[in-house]
């Protein structure tokens, strides 16, 4: 089994990478769904603030790899040769997946400039999203606090996402193709 983990700052293109994987019939496990499910289980509204509080609480209560551990069973349930894991937040999560899947795990960093990401946030309509540059900066700080910077730095592959959607999809398709061989 090949597992492709995707890490990147908010609105860098992780969801687009997941959309492409689905289009290519590659199963996708979204780590944020673990947080969304936990927010719902705790009876909270799915706001950015609550998502952040619950994500932090899970890591405090169960360890820095808590979300990754909750995803492994779902990853293993897919019988395809490649599974994409959307939304790693830390080196601890990447290390957990490396321990679980060995050489079958590849970490891909999706990178985009702040202004590009801010424009994307303003264009999409998600309940748990940021609305202003300050809110995006705050979210960036929270994500970096989980260790995302180290995960991005230690990624096996980097894909820049500041050109056209077609260019990004072509670049990411190349990663999926390489990993499924």
C-alpha positions in Angstrom: 0.0 0.0 0.0 1.2 3.5 -0.9 0.1 6.4 1.3 0.5 9.9 0.1 0.2 12.5 2.9 -0.5 16.1 2.0 0.7 19.0 4.2 0.3 22.7 3.6 -0.8 25.9 5.1 -4.5 26.8 5.0 -5.8 27.4 1.4 -2.5 26.2 -0.1 -4.3 23.6 -2.2 -4.6 20.5 -0.1 -8.3 20.1 -0.8 -7.6 20.5 -4.6 -5.0 17.8 -4.3 -7.7 15.6 -2.6 -10.2 16.5 -5.3 -7.7 15.4 -8.0 -7.0 12.1 -6.2 -10.8 11.4 -6.1 -11.0 12.2 -9.8 -8.2 9.7 -10.4 -10.1 7.1 -8.3 -7.6 7.3 -5.5 -9.3 7.0 -2.1 -8.9 10.0 0.2 -8.8 10.1 4.0 -9.3 13.7 5.3 -7.7 14.3 8.7 -9.9 17.4 9.2 -12.9 15.1 9.2 -11.6 13.6 12.5 -11.7 17.1 14.0 -15.1 17.9 12.4 -16.5 14.7 13.8 -15.1 15.5 17.3 -16.5 19.0 17.2 -19.9 17.6 16.4 -19.6 14.8 19.1 -18.8 17.6 21.6 -22.0 19.5 20.5 -20.1 22.5 19.2 -20.7 24.7 16.1 -18.2 24.0 13.3 -16.4 27.4 13.4 -12.7 27.9 12.8 -12.4 28.8 16.5 -14.0 25.6 17.7 -12.2 23.5 15.2 -8.9 24.9 16.5 -9.9 24.4 20.2 -10.9 20.7 19.5 -7.8 20.0 17.4 -5.6 21.4 20.2 -7.6 19.5 22.9 -7.2 16.2 21.0 -3.5 16.6 20.8 -3.3 17.6 24.5 -5.5 14.7 25.6 -4.1 11.9 23.3 -0.7 13.1 22.0 0.6 15.0 19.0 -0.2 12.1 16.6 -3.8 11.7 17.9 -5.5 12.6 14.6 -3.1 10.4 12.6 -3.8 7.4 14.9 -7.5 7.9 14.4 -7.1 7.7 10.6 -5.0 4.5 10.2 -7.9 2.1 10.3 -9.7 4.0 7.6 -6.5 4.2 5.5 -6.0 0.4 5.8 -9.7 -0.2 4.9 -9.1 1.0 1.3 -7.8 -1.8 -0.9 -6.4 0.4 -3.6 -2.7 0.6 -4.2 -2.6 4.3 -3.2 -4.5 6.3 -0.6 -4.2 10.0 -0.2 -4.3 11.5 3.4 -5.3 15.1 3.2 -4.3 17.5 5.9 -1.3 16.5 8.0 -0.4 19.1 10.6 2.8 18.0 12.1 6.0 16.1 11.9 4.7 13.8 14.6 1.8 12.8 12.4 4.2 12.3 9.4 6.4 10.2 11.7 3.5 8.1 12.8 2.5 7.4 9.2 6.1 6.6 8.3 6.2 4.1 11.2 2.9 2.5 10.1 3.5 2.4 6.3 7.3 2.5 6.0 8.7 3.2 2.6 5.1 3.2 1.3 4.5 6.6 2.9 5.4 9.8 1.0 4.8 13.3 2.4 4.0 16.0 -0.1 4.1 19.7 0.8 1.7 22.0 -1.1 3.0 25.6 -1.0 1.4 28.9 -2.0 2.1 32.5 -1.0 0.1 34.2 1.7 -1.7 36.6 -0.6 -2.7 33.7 -3.0 -4.0 31.8 0.0 -6.0 34.8 1.3 -7.7 35.3 -2.1 -8.6 31.6 -2.1 -10.1 31.8 1.4 -12.2 34.8 0.4 -13.5 32.9 -2.7 -14.5 29.7 -1.0 -17.5 29.3 1.3 -16.7 27.1 4.3 -18.2 27.4 7.7 -14.8 26.8 9.4 -12.9 29.4 7.3 -11.2 32.6 8.0 -12.7 35.9 6.7 -9.8 38.4 7.0 -6.0 38.5 6.6 -5.6 38.7 10.4 -7.7 35.6 10.9 -5.7 33.7 8.3 -2.5 34.9 10.0 -3.9 33.6 13.3 -4.8 30.3 11.7 -1.3 30.1 10.2 0.2 30.6 13.7 -2.0 27.9 15.2 -1.1 25.4 12.4 2.6 26.3 12.8 2.2 25.7 16.5 1.2 22.1 15.8 4.6 21.6 14.0 3.4 22.1 10.5 6.5 24.1 9.5 8.7 21.2 10.4 6.4 18.8 8.4 6.6 21.1 5.4 10.3 21.4 5.7 10.8 17.6 6.0 8.4 16.7 3.1 9.6 14.2 0.5 8.1 16.2 -2.3 7.2 19.9 -2.7 4.7 21.3 -5.1 4.3 25.0 -5.6 0.7 26.1 -6.1 0.8 29.7 -7.3 0.2 29.1 -11.0 -2.8 27.9 -12.9 -5.1 25.2 -11.5 -4.1 23.1 -14.5 -0.4 23.4 -13.7 -1.0 22.3 -10.1 -3.2 19.4 -11.1 -0.6 18.2 -13.6 2.2 18.4 -11.0 0.2 16.6 -8.4 -1.1 14.0 -10.9 2.6 13.2 -11.5 3.1 12.5 -7.8 0.1 10.2 -7.7 1.2 8.4 -10.8 4.7 7.9 -9.4 3.4 6.6 -6.1 0.9 4.2 -7.6 3.6 2.4 -9.6 
